[in-house]
Amino acid sequence: DPSIALVITAALEAEEFSVAHCETLAERDRMLASQEFVALVTDVMLPDVDGIESLGRVREHHPALPIIILSAQNTLDTAVRASDT
């Protein structure tokens, strides 16, 4: 959701974090391949892929990168799937 991304970006920048925003899996993968990050904040539902299912590739290439997964879906299933990554 673009409005939520804007709010999260503003909050992180207010705490003096540098934020790189992307909207698709392809953009995310390009950024992760070309820059160093201290954390990844992602939504469960991305426009082009399931955010949780895509994390295996992140873990494979960046095993120590902290990942924060956001979701508007308030279900136990979502939380369990996210914790398994």
C-alpha positions in Angstrom: 0.0 0.0 0.0 1.7 3.2 -1.1 0.2 5.3 1.8 1.6 2.9 4.4 5.0 2.8 2.7 5.0 6.6 2.8 4.3 6.6 6.5 6.9 4.0 7.3 9.5 5.8 5.2 8.8 9.1 7.0 9.0 7.4 10.4 12.3 5.7 9.6 13.8 8.8 8.0 12.8 10.8 11.1 15.0 8.4 13.1 17.8 9.2 10.6 17.6 5.9 8.6 18.3 6.0 4.9 15.4 4.3 3.1 15.2 2.7 -0.3 11.7 2.0 -1.4 10.6 -0.5 -4.1 7.3 -1.8 -5.2 8.1 -5.1 -7.0 10.1 -8.2 -6.4 12.4 -7.4 -9.3 13.1 -3.9 -7.9 13.8 -5.4 -4.4 16.2 -8.0 -5.8 18.1 -5.4 -7.9 18.5 -3.2 -4.8 19.6 -6.1 -2.6 22.2 -7.1 -5.2 23.7 -3.7 -5.6 23.6 -2.1 -2.1 24.1 -3.1 1.6 21.1 -2.8 3.9 20.7 -3.0 7.7 17.2 -4.5 7.4 14.4 -5.4 5.0 10.8 -4.3 5.7 8.3 -6.0 3.4 4.6 -6.6 3.1 3.1 -10.0 2.9 1.2 -9.1 -0.2 3.4 -7.7 -3.0 1.9 -6.8 -6.4 3.8 -9.4 -8.3 4.5 -12.2 -5.7 3.7 -13.5 -2.2 6.1 -11.6 0.1 6.6 -14.5 2.4 7.4 -17.0 -0.4 9.9 -14.6 -1.9 12.0 -14.5 1.3 13.8 -17.8 0.7 15.8 -16.1 -2.0 16.7 -13.2 0.4 17.8 -15.7 3.1 19.9 -17.6 0.5 21.9 -14.5 -0.5 21.7 -12.4 2.8 21.3 -14.9 5.6 22.0 -12.3 8.4 19.8 -9.6 7.1 17.0 -8.8 9.6 13.6 -9.0 7.9 10.4 -7.3 9.2 7.2 -8.5 7.6 4.1 -6.4 7.7 0.6 -7.6 7.0 -2.9 -6.2 7.1 -4.0 -9.8 7.3 -4.6 -10.5 11.0 -4.4 -14.3 10.8 -2.5 -17.0 12.7 -1.6 -18.7 9.4 0.1 -15.5 8.2 2.1 -15.2 11.4 3.2 -18.9 11.3 4.2 -18.7 7.6 6.3 -15.6 8.3 8.0 -17.1 11.3 9.1 -20.1 9.3 11.2 -18.0 6.9 
